[in-house]
Amino acid sequence: MVIINGEEQNAAGLTVAEVLARGDYNAARVAVEKNGLLVPKREFGGAVVSDGDVLEIVAFFGGG
Amino acid sequence: MIPAKEEMLAALKERIGGDLLEKFQSSAAAVCGLGGLGSNIAVSLARAGVGRLFLYDFDDVDVTNLNRQQYKASQIGMSKADALRENLLEIAPYTEIISQKVKITEDNALPLLKDADVICEAFDKAESKAMLCNLVLEKLPEKYLVAASGLSGLGTGNSILTRRVSERFYICGDGESDVDTCGTLFAPRVCLCASHQALAALRILAGLYDV
């Protein structure tokens, strides 16, 4: 299992890009950290999440 | 009559104590975006005695800003960088303010942010927020970053929170409201989020890292 924003999800083997698509995130409006380290956007397509990984997806909404 | 620096510092010391005054005075914070979030964050940080503020925005004060931003009708047309500097120096005249009319991009951000201990993301567009946070987290991982997401509309203030995403990355807001869909921004809700950000920044400078 992968912990995504505090919730266990069955996402092992997916790339970050696939996790984002599955969660309906806009990849241009997020910051993603895996195990406390940023996953740069250019690596979304290649970075695979594994069992035990902790993923934090911060979605940005407009207004300031 | 503006009080002397010593008098203002003595008054602040009485209010917040010598240890924190020393910490804040020797600290530097950057505020990226000087709209509803950034102008209010900067006012809070200046009042608290943060010694050096880096303030960045590419925009000018517009009449539509006055419902929530720390500007005056007489300042319409001025750059926000200049107008906020002017206003802050009336509140906390001995603050060192480095303000610049500039659009922060991936290409120019690093030198603008390198001397800040804490960076406050206070942009309005979601893509700009994401750009800055991704850049700081990747290129300046030693910095503390306090960002905002979700502060529009007239929803309850009780949904505005501060979350510590990772060791040096904090995010404030309700995490869901978007001005593009709800269409409104109100001073108290924007200020709540700005205050969350300013408080998180002050707590970080004070060495209090939990939320």
Interface residues (C-beta under 8 A of the other chain):
Chain A: N26 A28 R29 V30 A31 E33 G36 L38 P40 K41 E56 V58 A59 F60 F61 G62 G63 G64
Chain B: G33 G35 G36 L37 G38 A122 F123 D124 K125 A126 E127 K129 A130 C133 N134 L137 E138 P141 A147 A148 S149 G150 L151 S152 V165 S166 E167 F169 I171 G173 G175 E176 S177 D178 V179 D180 L185 V190
